[in-house]
Amino acid sequence: MYVCICNAITDKQIRQAAESGVTSLWELQKDLGVASNCGKCRETAVDILREHSRPESSTERTRQRASSV
């Protein structure tokens, strides 16, 4: 799903950035350009980062990947 329409950034790209170590909106803006134009995607982008940083979501993601293989 597109999160940032202005820069054509998807939720998958944001998750991949988080997996690579991005932990803040500032880093997302620097690396991907998220929320650097109109800013309407800011809240969703931050939510995705927070979701990725939760310890329980890490275990859940591992389970989801294992079940999709």
N, C-alpha and C positions, 0 to 999 in steps of 0.2 A: 504494500500500500504506500502511496506517496504521502509523505509527511510534509515536506517542504516543496510546494508547487513551484515557487520562484526559481529554485535551483535543481529541481527534479531529483530530490533526495528521498529514498525510501526507508521504511522502518528496518528493512534488512541491512541497509548500509549503516544505519545508526547502531544496530546490534553488533555488526561486524567491527565497527569502530570501538564499541565498548569492550568487546572481547580482546581487542588489540591494546587496551589499556586506557582509552579515553574515559574520563570520569566527570567532566564538567561541560556545561554548555559552551563556555569559552573555547575549550579544545575542539568541540564539534564545529563551532563557527570557523575556527582556524583551519581545521582539516577538511571539512566538507562544505562549508558555506551555509550551514543550517542557521536559520533565523538572522541572516545578515541583510535581508531586504525588508519585507513588510513585517516580519516578526510574528505572524499568526501561528507559525508552527512551533514556536518556542516552548509552550507548555507541553505539547505532545512529545517533543524531542526530550525534554527533561524527564517526563514520565517514563519513557523508554529506557533512559539511562538509569533511573532509580530502580526500575523493574529488574534491570540487569544486575544491579549492585546488591540486591537482596540475597542473603545466603541461601534461603530456601528456594529461590527461583533458580539458582545455579543447579541444585539437585534436580529440580523439576525439568530444566532444560536438558540435562544429561539423560533423564528417563525418556523424554520425548524424542531425542535423537536416537537413542537405542531402539525405541519401538518403531521408528520410521525406517530403520535399516533392514 
